[in-house]
């Protein structure tokens, strides 16, 4: 049997990049994604930003061949979970289910070889592997390493969770397992990963992107101050 390598559809989520002084981070993220995924569909999702950034974000989208998707500004819940749930709904309406979704926050610089490496992983991935995060995180109590495994020619680290800021997953699996289950709250990603693992799915991480926005978190997240370094040598990643 001849297996087809997957295509990708990418999205960068931002929220009031002028007010949070993150527009430069957004630019770096979008441009890095266009380099890493040069011919794939690319969306910028503004999660109802109302800080006057619309025209600048629209110009960025046009210059990079991306499509700007705006959310109704009057909707009160604009947490990261609400943004991800809304973006999932958008993908499920417009895509055919055969692609890999690459979901990025606005402070992730993607490595140029990210597409090549993700093609290899998702071409060979077992059904049990539900999400592969593109960010290889430090260690916290909610994302303990479990096991390093080889998927095709790539090595990934199975963990208790992966940050929604850099999720990759097949849209077909999004439809089957995740659609409608994203809670519109902070910490939606840990909740979703916990539910998936309880259903006997695996969550992985790879080193495909650099998190450049810790010092200017949109929502004041200071978790990095309590992180433990990941022992990459121990896990072979």
N, C-alpha and C positions, 0 to 999 in steps of 0.2 A: 504494500500500500504506500502511495506517495502522500506525505503530509505537507500541507501548505503552511508556510511561515506566516505569522500573523501580521496584520496591519495595526496601526495605532491611531488613537484619537486623544489629543492632549488638551488639558485645560489648566489655566492658572487662575486661582481665586485671590482677589484682593478685597480690601475694605477700607475706604476713605484714605487712600495713600497720601493725599496732601495733608490731612489733619494729623496723621500718624508719622509724617515725614519719612515715608517708605517708598515714594515714587521711584527713586533711584534703584532701590532693591527690586521693585517690580520690573523696571526696564532690564536690569541685568538678568532676572529670571526669565522673562519672555525671550530675550535675545539668545540666552543659552539654550532654551528649549528649541528655538528655531534652528540653531546649529545642530543640536543633537537629533532632532526629528524634522529634517529639512522639508520633506514632502508630505508630511502628515497633517491632518486637520488640527487646527489650534484655535482654542477659544480663550478669551479673557472674560471672567465672570466677576462682576463688580459688587455683588451681594447688596445692592441697594445703596451704594455710596451716595452721600448727599453733602460732600465737602467741596464741591466745585471742581472735582478732578475729571469729570466725564469727558470733556473735550480732549484733555491731554491723554487720557487712557484710550479714547477713540483714535487719536492720531498715532499712538503707539501700535495699536492693533492694525491700523492701515499700513503702517510702515513695515510691519513684520508678516503681513499676510494672514493675520489672525482675525477672528470674528468676535466683536464685543457683544456679550450677552448681559443685559441689565435686568435686575430684579426690581419688582415694584417697591418703591421707597417707603410706602405707607405701612408695609408689613412690619409689625413691632419686633419680631424675633429675628435678629441678625447675628446670632452666635455662629461660631464655626460649624457646629452640627447642622444648624438650619441652612447654612450655605451649601454644605455637602449634600444634604438631602435634596435641596432644590436643584443642584447640578446633576445629581443622579437622575432625577425626573426628566431633566432636559435631555440627557444622553439616551435614556430609554425611549424617548419620543422620536429621536432623529436617527438613531443608528440601527444597524441590522443585527447586532449581537455577535458578530464575528471578530470584532477588533479588541485590542487591549486598550483599556483606558489608563492614561497617565495623568494623575491628579496632583497638582502642585500648588502649594501656597506661594505667596509673592516674594519669598525670600530664600528660594532654593536655586542655586546655580548648578545646572545639570551638566554632567561630564559629556564631552563630545561622543564617547563610545556607548552612551546609555542605551540607545536604540539597538545597536548590534548585540549587546549583552542581554537585553530584555527579550529580544527575538529568540535567542538561544534558550533562555530559561522557559519562556512560555510555550515554545515549540515542544519542549520535553517535559513540561511540568505535569505531575500526576494530578488527578482530580482532587485529591485531598488538599493540595496547596491552593488556598483561596486568595491570599493577598501577598504580594511581595513589595515591601517598602523600599523606595530608592535611597533612603537615608539610613546609614549604619550609625545608630545612636550610641551615646554613652549608656550606662546602666542605671536604672532606677528600680524601685520595688515592683513596678507594674510591667516591666518589659524584660524580665530575666532571660538570659540565653538558655536554650534547651539543647540544641544539637546543631552541628554544622553538617550539611548534606550537599552532595554533588547533584546538580540538575543539568543534564547535558555536560558541557565543558565548563560550566560555571559553578561556583561554590556559594551557597547562601547560608545564612545563619537563621535557624528557626528560633523564634522568640515568643514570649507571651503576648506581645502586641507590637504593632508598627504604627508610626505616626501618620495620621490622615494627611499631613502636610506633604507627603510624597508617596501616596498609595499608587500601586499599579495592580490591575486585575482585569481579567477578561470580562467584557460586558455581559457575556452569556452567564457568567457566575454571579455578576452583579444582579442580574434579573432573577436568578434562581434563589440566591441566598441573602443578598443584601438589600435589594430594593424594598422600600417601605419600612425598613428596620433601623434606619439611621435616626437616632434621637436628636432633636434640635436643641442641643445643650453643649456646654463646654465639656470636654472629655468624651465626646461621642465616639472617638476612635478607639479608646481603651475599652469602652462598653461594647462596641461592635466586635472587637477582637476577642474579648472574653466570651461573648455569645458564640462566635464561630468555633472557638476552641472547645467549648462545651458540647458543640455538635460534632466534635472529632475532626475538625479541619485544622490545617497548619497555617501559620503566619510566618513569613520570612522577611529578612532584610538583606540588602546589598549596598555596597558603596558606590552609588551612582550619582550622588548630588552632594553639594556642600551647603550647610545651613548658615546663611550669612546674616540673619536678622535677629539673633538672640538679644543683642543690645538694644533693639528698638521694637520689642514685641508689640503687636497691635493691641493686645488685651492685657499687657502687663505681666506676661508669663515669666517667672523667674526660676523655673525648675532647674535650669542649668546650674544654679548655685549649689544644688544638692546632688549633682550627678556624680557617679563613680566612673572612672575611665573603663572602657571596654578593653579586655585583654585579647587583642586581635591575634597575638601569637598563639595563645592557648587554643583558639577556635579555628585557626588557619584561614582567617579572613583579612 
